[in-house]
């Protein structure tokens, strides 16, 4: 079962903690470096791939920290916390088999509980679904896009 929390409830419950990632090198492990390259360079593999407009590490880091400070939370069936933030502007593009598919205006941070696996990627808000905050009942933009 998955649980969802709006931004306000996420803050009140202590689920959002962007300050605790200040020390993390988001390309510090080979896993993270692979994810960073996957989501900042033109796609070289088939399937659905999203790529940030700005490939600089500083932008990638800012996207991650801003999402962790401003997003809503999703706890998946394995109790892993994902954070989603609607950026309200284009932050990247999604490709399907190397062909541009749609713009990306939302950012998702996954595996935020693991300093060696936390990573970030852009998604299109149209591909996400709305769920209800477990605590207050308001709508939460979320989804299970796992790139």
Residue frames as a rotation matrix with the C-alpha (Angstrom) as fourth column:
UNK 1
0.574 0.819 0.000 0.00
0.819 -0.574 0.000 0.00
0.000 0.000 -1.000 0.00
UNK 2
-0.482 -0.711 0.513 1.17
0.705 -0.662 -0.256 3.50
0.521 0.238 0.820 -0.80
UNK 3
0.340 0.516 -0.786 0.65
0.848 -0.529 0.020 6.60
-0.406 -0.674 -0.617 1.35
UNK 4
-0.185 -0.298 0.936 0.63
0.733 -0.676 -0.071 10.18
0.654 0.674 0.344 0.11
UNK 5
0.152 0.179 -0.972 1.04
0.839 -0.543 0.031 13.46
-0.522 -0.821 -0.233 1.99
UNK 6
0.804 0.160 0.572 0.54
0.457 -0.783 -0.422 17.01
0.380 0.601 -0.703 0.72
UNK 7
-0.096 -0.903 0.420 3.31
0.270 -0.429 -0.862 19.56
0.958 0.031 0.285 1.17
UNK 8
0.085 0.174 0.981 1.83
-0.742 -0.646 0.179 21.05
0.665 -0.743 0.074 4.35
UNK 9
0.912 0.298 0.281 1.36
-0.410 0.668 0.621 17.69
-0.003 -0.682 0.731 6.04
UNK 10
0.622 -0.758 -0.195 4.77
0.525 0.589 -0.614 16.51
0.581 0.279 0.765 4.79
UNK 11
-0.205 -0.677 0.707 6.39
-0.170 -0.687 -0.707 19.49
0.964 -0.264 0.026 6.52
UNK 12
0.273 0.407 0.871 4.39
-0.889 -0.239 0.390 19.07
0.367 -0.882 0.297 9.72
UNK 13
0.985 0.128 0.114 5.23
-0.160 0.927 0.339 15.36
-0.062 -0.352 0.934 9.88
UNK 14
0.319 -0.947 0.028 8.94
-0.563 -0.166 0.809 15.97
-0.762 -0.274 -0.587 9.18
UNK 15
0.595 -0.037 0.803 8.98
0.487 0.811 -0.324 14.12
-0.640 0.583 0.501 5.86
UNK 16
0.770 -0.335 0.542 10.68
0.379 -0.443 -0.812 16.97
0.513 0.831 -0.214 3.99
UNK 17
0.748 -0.586 -0.310 14.23
0.219 -0.223 0.950 17.66
-0.626 -0.779 -0.038 5.06
UNK 18
0.869 -0.405 0.285 16.22
0.237 -0.165 -0.957 19.40
0.434 0.899 -0.048 2.33
UNK 19
0.577 -0.674 0.461 18.75
-0.792 -0.600 0.113 20.61
0.201 -0.430 -0.880 4.91
UNK 20
0.497 -0.373 0.783 19.81
-0.371 0.725 0.581 17.05
-0.784 -0.580 0.222 5.65
UNK 21
0.719 -0.236 0.654 21.12
0.629 0.623 -0.465 16.56
-0.298 0.746 0.596 2.10
UNK 22
0.901 -0.380 -0.208 23.47
-0.414 -0.897 -0.153 19.56
-0.129 0.224 -0.966 2.02
UNK 23
0.090 -0.940 0.328 26.45
-0.696 0.176 0.697 17.26
-0.713 -0.291 -0.638 2.52
UNK 24
0.359 0.122 0.925 25.54
0.278 0.932 -0.231 14.74
-0.891 0.341 0.301 -0.18
UNK 25
-0.620 -0.501 -0.603 27.44
-0.566 -0.247 0.787 14.49
-0.543 0.829 -0.130 -3.44
UNK 26
0.359 0.926 0.119 24.60
-0.546 0.311 -0.778 13.49
-0.757 0.214 0.617 -5.78
UNK 27
0.719 -0.220 -0.659 27.12
-0.521 0.457 -0.721 11.83
0.460 0.862 0.214 -8.11
UNK 28
0.101 -0.750 0.653 29.16
-0.992 -0.027 0.123 10.32
-0.074 -0.660 -0.747 -5.28
UNK 29
-0.080 -0.112 0.991 28.40
-0.196 0.976 0.095 6.66
-0.977 -0.187 -0.100 -5.96
UNK 30
-0.960 -0.279 0.013 28.64
-0.055 0.232 0.971 4.86
-0.274 0.932 -0.238 -9.29
UNK 31
-0.350 0.918 0.188 24.88
0.918 0.376 -0.124 4.27
-0.185 0.130 -0.974 -9.06
UNK 32
0.378 0.500 -0.779 24.21
0.426 -0.841 -0.333 8.01
-0.822 -0.206 -0.531 -8.64
UNK 33
-0.475 -0.611 -0.633 26.65
-0.338 -0.538 0.772 8.98
-0.813 0.581 0.049 -11.37
UNK 34
-0.894 0.187 0.406 24.85
0.432 0.593 0.679 6.63
-0.114 0.783 -0.612 -13.74
UNK 35
0.091 0.992 -0.092 21.48
0.952 -0.114 -0.283 8.18
-0.291 -0.062 -0.955 -12.87
UNK 36
0.156 -0.124 -0.980 22.89
0.051 -0.990 0.133 11.71
-0.986 -0.071 -0.149 -13.20
UNK 37
-0.812 -0.524 -0.258 24.28
-0.242 -0.100 0.965 10.94
-0.531 0.846 -0.045 -16.67
UNK 38
-0.645 0.639 0.418 21.05
0.758 0.606 0.242 9.19
-0.099 0.473 -0.875 -17.70
UNK 39
0.357 0.919 -0.167 18.99
0.910 -0.382 -0.160 12.26
-0.211 -0.095 -0.973 -16.83
UNK 40
0.400 -0.236 -0.886 21.35
-0.021 -0.969 0.248 15.02
-0.916 -0.080 -0.393 -18.05
UNK 41
-0.711 -0.654 -0.259 22.65
-0.322 -0.024 0.946 13.68
-0.625 0.756 -0.193 -21.39
UNK 42
-0.078 0.676 -0.733 20.75
-0.990 0.035 0.138 12.89
0.119 0.736 0.666 -24.60
UNK 43
0.504 0.368 0.781 19.23
-0.587 0.810 -0.003 9.41
-0.634 -0.457 0.624 -24.34
UNK 44
-0.401 -0.701 -0.590 21.31
-0.914 0.353 0.202 6.49
0.067 0.620 -0.782 -25.56
UNK 45
-0.964 0.137 0.227 18.93
0.085 0.971 -0.225 3.70
-0.251 -0.197 -0.948 -24.61
UNK 46
-0.588 0.808 0.033 15.45
0.069 0.010 0.998 2.73
0.806 0.589 -0.062 -25.67
UNK 47
-0.182 0.650 -0.738 12.32
0.956 0.291 0.021 3.19
0.228 -0.702 -0.675 -23.64
UNK 48
0.742 0.527 0.415 11.01
0.365 -0.836 0.410 6.15
0.562 -0.153 -0.813 -21.69
UNK 49
-0.195 -0.866 -0.461 13.84
0.979 -0.140 -0.151 8.46
0.066 -0.481 0.874 -20.56
UNK 50
0.889 0.438 0.136 13.55
0.424 -0.898 0.120 11.95
0.174 -0.049 -0.983 -19.13
UNK 51
-0.154 -0.984 0.087 16.38
0.953 -0.171 -0.249 14.47
0.260 0.045 0.964 -19.39
UNK 52
0.346 0.187 -0.919 16.85
0.594 -0.802 0.061 17.81
-0.726 -0.567 -0.388 -17.63
UNK 53
0.932 0.022 0.361 17.26
0.297 -0.616 -0.729 20.92
0.207 0.787 -0.581 -19.81
UNK 54
0.534 -0.760 0.371 20.28
-0.766 -0.620 -0.168 22.04
0.358 -0.195 -0.913 -17.78
UNK 55
0.671 -0.275 -0.688 22.95
0.186 0.961 -0.203 19.32
0.717 0.008 0.697 -17.49
UNK 56
-0.217 -0.815 0.537 25.10
-0.428 -0.415 -0.803 21.21
0.877 -0.404 -0.259 -14.96
UNK 57
-0.463 -0.043 -0.885 25.63
0.626 0.691 -0.361 19.51
0.628 -0.721 -0.293 -11.60
UNK 58
-0.990 0.065 -0.128 24.64
0.048 -0.690 -0.722 22.72
-0.136 -0.721 0.680 -9.79
UNK 59
-0.419 0.892 -0.167 21.24
-0.839 -0.310 0.448 22.70
0.348 0.328 0.878 -11.51
UNK 60
-0.077 0.336 -0.939 20.73
-0.001 0.942 0.337 19.00
0.997 0.027 -0.072 -10.76
UNK 61
-0.737 -0.278 -0.616 21.63
0.597 0.160 -0.786 19.60
0.317 -0.947 0.048 -7.13
UNK 62
-0.902 0.431 0.021 19.26
-0.409 -0.840 -0.355 22.58
-0.136 -0.329 0.935 -6.93
UNK 63
-0.197 0.857 -0.477 16.43
-0.631 0.262 0.730 20.55
0.750 0.445 0.489 -8.47
UNK 64
-0.230 0.042 -0.972 16.96
0.454 0.888 -0.069 17.89
0.861 -0.458 -0.224 -5.81
UNK 65
-0.875 -0.173 -0.452 17.16
0.484 -0.325 -0.813 20.28
-0.006 -0.930 0.368 -2.86
UNK 66
-0.775 0.632 -0.003 14.20
-0.628 -0.770 0.114 22.39
0.069 0.091 0.993 -4.07
UNK 67
-0.105 0.748 -0.655 12.05
-0.338 0.593 0.731 19.30
0.935 0.298 0.191 -4.52
UNK 68
-0.352 -0.092 -0.931 12.94
0.693 0.643 -0.326 18.01
0.629 -0.760 -0.162 -1.06
UNK 69
-0.952 -0.014 -0.307 12.01
0.228 -0.701 -0.675 21.41
-0.206 -0.713 0.671 0.39
UNK 70
-0.679 0.649 -0.344 8.84
-0.675 -0.736 -0.055 22.06
-0.289 0.195 0.937 -1.60
UNK 71
-0.659 0.355 -0.663 7.30
-0.420 0.557 0.717 18.80
0.624 0.751 -0.218 -2.71
UNK 72
0.432 0.758 0.488 4.72
-0.901 0.348 0.258 16.33
0.026 -0.551 0.834 -1.52
UNK 73
-0.586 -0.749 0.309 5.64
-0.779 0.626 0.040 12.85
-0.223 -0.217 -0.950 -0.38
UNK 74
0.553 0.607 -0.571 4.80
-0.696 0.713 0.084 9.36
0.458 0.351 0.817 -1.52
UNK 75
-0.337 -0.582 0.740 5.68
-0.799 0.592 0.102 6.31
-0.498 -0.557 -0.665 0.53
UNK 76
-0.152 0.253 -0.955 5.66
-0.826 0.499 0.264 3.31
0.543 0.829 0.133 -1.76
UNK 77
0.768 0.577 -0.279 4.74
-0.389 0.765 0.513 -0.27
0.509 -0.286 0.812 -0.95
UNK 78
0.276 -0.761 -0.587 8.32
0.663 0.593 -0.457 -0.85
0.696 -0.263 0.668 0.30
UNK 79
0.750 0.153 -0.644 8.10
0.615 -0.520 0.593 2.19
-0.244 -0.840 -0.484 2.64
UNK 80
-0.451 -0.875 0.174 10.58
0.875 -0.395 0.280 4.16
-0.176 0.278 0.944 0.49
UNK 81
0.295 0.528 -0.796 9.98
0.390 -0.827 -0.404 7.89
-0.872 -0.191 -0.450 0.42
UNK 82
-0.400 -0.290 0.869 9.69
0.908 -0.257 0.332 9.65
0.127 0.922 0.366 -2.93
UNK 83
-0.155 0.303 -0.940 9.18
0.357 -0.870 -0.340 13.39
-0.921 -0.388 0.026 -3.23
UNK 84
-0.211 0.203 0.956 7.40
0.973 -0.051 0.225 15.10
0.095 0.978 -0.187 -6.14
UNK 85
-0.243 0.079 -0.967 7.39
0.311 -0.938 -0.154 18.82
-0.919 -0.338 0.203 -6.90
UNK 86
0.477 0.470 0.743 5.43
0.871 -0.142 -0.470 20.51
-0.115 0.871 -0.477 -9.67
UNK 87
-0.472 -0.825 -0.310 7.94
0.745 -0.561 0.361 23.07
-0.472 -0.061 0.879 -10.97
UNK 88
0.454 0.828 -0.328 5.28
0.429 -0.526 -0.734 24.88
-0.781 0.193 -0.594 -13.08
UNK 89
0.518 -0.323 -0.792 7.75
-0.778 -0.563 -0.280 25.40
-0.355 0.761 -0.543 -15.91
UNK 90
0.899 -0.216 -0.382 9.65
-0.080 0.775 -0.627 23.19
0.431 0.594 0.679 -18.29
UNK 91
0.495 -0.770 0.402 12.65
-0.679 -0.055 0.732 21.59
-0.542 -0.635 -0.550 -16.61
UNK 92
-0.624 -0.712 0.320 13.36
-0.347 0.620 0.703 18.97
-0.700 0.328 -0.635 -19.25
UNK 93
0.022 0.592 -0.806 11.97
-0.991 0.121 0.062 16.67
0.135 0.797 0.589 -21.87
UNK 94
0.071 0.092 0.993 10.81
-0.365 0.929 -0.060 13.07
-0.928 -0.359 0.100 -21.96
UNK 95
-0.392 -0.290 -0.873 11.95
-0.919 0.160 0.360 10.84
0.035 0.944 -0.329 -24.80
UNK 96
0.542 0.485 0.686 10.34
-0.399 0.867 -0.297 7.62
-0.739 -0.113 0.664 -26.00
UNK 97
0.542 -0.434 0.719 12.90
0.664 0.746 -0.050 5.41
-0.515 0.505 0.693 -27.76
UNK 98
-0.468 -0.883 -0.010 15.10
0.750 -0.404 0.525 8.45
-0.468 0.238 0.851 -28.46
UNK 99
-0.430 0.417 0.801 12.29
0.582 -0.550 0.599 10.57
0.691 0.723 -0.006 -29.95
UNK 100
-0.973 0.112 0.201 11.10
-0.219 -0.722 -0.657 13.67
0.072 -0.683 0.727 -28.04
UNK 101
-0.555 0.790 -0.261 7.78
0.737 0.612 0.285 12.74
0.385 -0.035 -0.922 -26.45
UNK 102
0.599 0.759 0.257 6.66
0.509 -0.608 0.610 15.59
0.619 -0.235 -0.750 -24.17
UNK 103
-0.114 -0.626 0.771 8.00
-0.356 -0.699 -0.620 18.39
0.928 -0.345 -0.143 -21.97
UNK 104
-0.046 0.030 -0.998 8.73
0.826 0.563 -0.021 17.72
0.562 -0.826 -0.051 -18.31
UNK 105
-0.047 0.143 0.989 7.45
-0.222 -0.966 0.129 20.22
0.974 -0.213 0.077 -15.75
UNK 106
0.848 0.325 0.419 7.67
-0.493 0.190 0.849 18.19
0.196 -0.926 0.321 -12.56
UNK 107
-0.208 -0.969 -0.134 10.61
-0.688 0.243 -0.684 16.81
0.695 -0.050 -0.717 -10.61
UNK 108
0.888 0.444 -0.117 10.74
-0.259 0.693 0.673 13.53
0.380 -0.567 0.731 -8.73
UNK 109
-0.237 -0.919 0.316 13.34
-0.890 0.075 -0.450 12.58
0.389 -0.388 -0.835 -6.13
UNK 110
0.765 0.464 -0.448 13.54
-0.298 0.870 0.393 8.88
0.572 -0.167 0.803 -5.32
UNK 111
0.440 -0.546 -0.713 15.39
0.693 0.711 -0.116 6.88
0.570 -0.443 0.692 -2.67
UNK 112
0.338 -0.275 0.900 15.85
-0.292 -0.940 -0.178 10.03
0.895 -0.203 -0.398 -0.58
UNK 113
0.926 0.041 0.376 16.49
-0.375 0.231 0.898 7.88
-0.050 -0.972 0.229 2.49
UNK 114
0.639 -0.712 0.290 19.75
0.642 0.702 0.309 6.53
-0.424 -0.012 0.906 1.02
UNK 115
0.489 -0.512 -0.706 22.71
-0.312 -0.859 0.406 8.94
-0.814 0.022 -0.580 0.64
UNK 116
-0.581 -0.803 0.129 24.26
-0.220 0.308 0.926 6.62
-0.783 0.510 -0.356 -1.98
UNK 117
-0.649 0.385 0.656 21.15
0.727 0.566 0.388 6.13
-0.222 0.729 -0.647 -4.13
UNK 118
0.198 0.737 -0.646 19.13
0.364 -0.667 -0.650 9.35
-0.910 -0.107 -0.401 -3.91
UNK 119
-0.854 -0.437 0.284 18.56
0.431 -0.286 0.856 10.70
-0.293 0.853 0.432 -7.41
UNK 120
-0.131 0.727 -0.674 16.34
-0.070 -0.685 -0.725 13.05
-0.989 -0.048 0.141 -9.31
UNK 121
-0.829 -0.110 0.549 14.62
0.528 0.171 0.832 13.12
-0.185 0.979 -0.083 -12.68
UNK 122
-0.709 0.606 -0.362 12.10
-0.613 -0.783 -0.109 15.26
-0.349 0.144 0.926 -14.56
UNK 123
-0.677 0.593 0.435 8.63
0.655 0.756 -0.012 13.95
-0.336 0.277 -0.900 -15.42
UNK 124
-0.774 0.531 0.344 5.59
-0.086 -0.627 0.774 15.30
0.627 0.570 0.531 -17.23
UNK 125
-0.799 0.495 0.342 2.77
-0.468 -0.154 -0.871 16.24
-0.379 -0.855 0.354 -14.87
UNK 126
0.052 0.852 -0.521 0.31
-0.993 0.101 0.067 14.82
0.110 0.513 0.851 -17.39
UNK 127
-0.161 -0.196 -0.967 1.76
-0.269 0.952 -0.147 11.37
0.949 0.237 -0.206 -16.72
UNK 128
-0.976 -0.218 -0.004 1.11
-0.040 0.198 -0.979 11.65
0.214 -0.956 -0.202 -13.00
UNK 129
-0.121 0.966 -0.230 -2.06
0.497 0.260 0.828 10.97
0.859 -0.014 -0.512 -11.07
UNK 130
-0.329 0.114 0.937 -3.78
-0.667 -0.731 -0.145 12.72
0.668 -0.673 0.317 -8.20
UNK 131
-0.280 0.218 -0.935 -4.15
0.603 0.798 0.005 10.95
0.747 -0.562 -0.355 -4.88
UNK 132
0.665 0.588 0.460 -5.48
-0.056 -0.575 0.816 12.04
0.745 -0.569 -0.349 -1.51
UNK 133
-0.383 -0.778 0.497 -3.30
-0.569 -0.225 -0.791 13.15
0.728 -0.586 -0.356 1.39
UNK 134
-0.268 0.219 -0.938 -3.53
0.476 0.877 0.069 10.46
0.837 -0.428 -0.339 4.06
UNK 135
-0.761 -0.148 -0.631 -3.59
0.646 -0.254 -0.719 13.06
-0.054 -0.956 0.290 6.83
UNK 136
-0.681 0.441 -0.585 -5.80
-0.094 -0.845 -0.527 15.94
-0.727 -0.304 0.616 5.64
UNK 137
0.067 0.781 0.621 -7.56
0.587 0.473 -0.658 14.66
-0.807 0.409 -0.426 2.50
UNK 138
0.417 0.051 -0.908 -6.35
-0.528 -0.799 -0.287 17.30
-0.740 0.599 -0.306 0.04
UNK 139
0.997 -0.032 0.074 -5.24
0.080 0.533 -0.842 16.34
-0.012 0.846 0.534 -3.46
UNK 140
0.227 -0.974 0.022 -1.61
-0.332 -0.056 0.942 15.33
-0.916 -0.221 -0.336 -4.00
UNK 141
0.722 -0.110 -0.683 0.05
-0.676 0.101 -0.730 15.13
0.150 0.989 -0.001 -7.42
UNK 142
-0.067 -0.743 0.666 1.94
-0.688 0.518 0.508 11.86
-0.722 -0.425 -0.546 -7.46
UNK 143
0.726 0.304 -0.617 2.60
-0.666 0.535 -0.521 8.76
0.172 0.789 0.590 -9.48
UNK 144
0.636 -0.484 0.601 4.73
-0.055 0.749 0.661 5.71
-0.769 -0.453 0.450 -9.82
UNK 145
0.897 -0.407 -0.173 6.93
-0.227 -0.088 -0.970 6.80
0.380 0.909 -0.171 -12.70
UNK 146
0.663 -0.696 0.275 10.19
-0.112 0.271 0.956 4.98
-0.740 -0.665 0.101 -12.06
UNK 147
0.929 -0.331 -0.163 12.84
-0.180 -0.021 -0.983 5.82
0.322 0.943 -0.079 -14.62
